[in-house]
Amino acid sequence: MSAAVRFGVNYTPSQGWFHHWLDFDLDAVRADLDSIAVLGLDHIRVFPLWPYFQPNRTLIRPRAVEQLVALADAAAERGLDVNVDGLQGHLSSFDFLPAWTRTWHRRNLFTDPEVVEGEAEYLRTLAAALADRPNFIGMTLGNEVNQFAAGPHPDPDRITPEQAGAWLGRLLTACAEGAPGKLHLHASYDAAWYQDDQPFTPEHSARLGAVTAVHSWVFNGTAQRHGRTGVATEHHAAYLIELAKAWADDPHRPVWLQEVGAPAPLIPAEHAAAFTEATVANALDCPDVWGVTWWCSHDVSRDLADFPELEYSLGLLTNDRQTKPAGETLARIVKEGRPQAPAARTTALVVDTVPGRSVCAPGGPVFEAFARLTADGVRPTTVLASRADDKEHLVARGISEVVTPGQAMA
């Protein structure tokens, strides 16, 4: 893989948050994009809110689609490529589901034939509207849609892993129909890797779509257990990148660190820059990284109510577009660039999920063994137990040593 890595940010509008689609102001968007471009980033991830764009199953609002295209064109003027998340879905603790899927019209998001066809048409429409834009990277099906399929969501649409796979395949096909040849993918929050009963599986993440997306948040028990400067905390993103490779069939499948941020109070504001520095440096020490996309561009305004406290301070910039220390740090990293692609990680930690995926979660034997190896100066990756004796697979990945969690912790 080339040493070049994409650096970007998840675009959170400074005015009105994602509700800005209701009062779309292209001048305000341009000002936001100017402040992002100053950081030297090369792409943004954009979030149309699904109920605003498709308020009825057979109505995809043309004006909303035009506004999305206008945003993408404004980004192009500033040298920014655009990835679009379609099904929003879920953002910053709020669910945004259209009325035609809820209450009196309650239907399963993943299995109801009419709902799925409505979703497919929506994604196909957005992709087609942007297909001829050179700065359009491609579609992400939605933001962490797996959270709707199991607990701890208070009202999940429960499905089987087989149904999840069929849904992903159908919607990825719809994206490709709308914009052939673009980079289309799906994204799950870390329950796909850590939660035993989550129907969206590691296999889905690592084998479906053009790249594997991982979302790294250390409020998942990592920082609580290991502290803000703990090895496991500062290497959590790198761990997810390397964990994802265990399930990939392609030994060099790209992994996109699509979300990562510095959540207070576990990462206090005065330490956000140091956390950013360590997290990105450790992620860049992983081979086959497609890109790093920070969460998020601008702080949420205190004028908006009811967000979890941490959501108000995750931006690289304030909501009046002033660069924060973490933003300055990321800008410097981008300017310096990665001098060369990292060497292969030659030591692989065996992942046996027969007891359940929770062995990979914070506190689990795989997670803690990875942290121990890292603390000991090893640059570990992971391999499935079923592939640990597959010499051809190990050679293709550059692995020369295989260790179990027990051996790593001994």
Salt bridges, closest charged atoms under 4 A:
ASP27 OD1 - ARG30 NH1 3.19
ASP32 OD1 - HIS298 NE2 3.85
ASP32 OD1 - ARG321 NE 2.68
ASP34 OD1 - ARG78 NE 2.59
ASP42 OD1 - ARG6 NE 2.91
ASP42 OD1 - HIS43 ND1 2.71
GLU66 OE1 - ARG63 NH1 3.23
ASP73 OD1 - ARG133 NE 2.92
GLU77 OE1 - ARG78 NH1 3.16
ASP81 OD2 - ARG6 NH2 2.78
ASP85 OD2 - ARG45 NH2 2.76
ASP95 OD1 - HIS90 ND1 2.67
ASP95 OD2 - HIS153 NE2 2.71
GLU114 OE1 - ARG57 NH2 3.62
GLU114 OE1 - ARG107 NH1 2.86
GLU117 OE1 - ARG170 NH2 3.01
GLU121 OE1 - ARG124 NH1 2.40
ASP132 OD1 - ARG133 NH1 3.03
GLU144 OE2 - HIS215 ND1 2.69
ASP155 OD2 - ARG106 NH1 2.66
ASP157 OD2 - ARG102 NH2 3.15
ASP157 OD1 - ARG106 NH2 2.21
GLU177 OE1 - ARG124 NE 2.87
GLU242 OE2 - LYS245 NZ 2.80
GLU242 OE2 - ARG345 NE 3.73
ASP249 OD1 - ARG207 NE 3.57
ASP249 OD1 - ARG387 NH2 2.62
GLU259 OE2 - ARG45 NH1 3.07
GLU259 OE2 - HIS215 ND1 3.48
GLU277 OE1 - ARG332 NH2 2.18
ASP285 OD2 - ARG345 NH2 3.45
ASP285 OD2 - ARG379 NE 2.90
ASP288 OD2 - HIS252 ND1 3.19
ASP299 OD1 - LYS324 NZ 2.88
GLU309 OE2 - ARG302 NH2 2.64
GLU336 OE2 - ARG332 NH1 3.53
GLU368 OE2 - ARG225 NE 3.95
GLU368 OE1 - HIS226 NE2 3.01
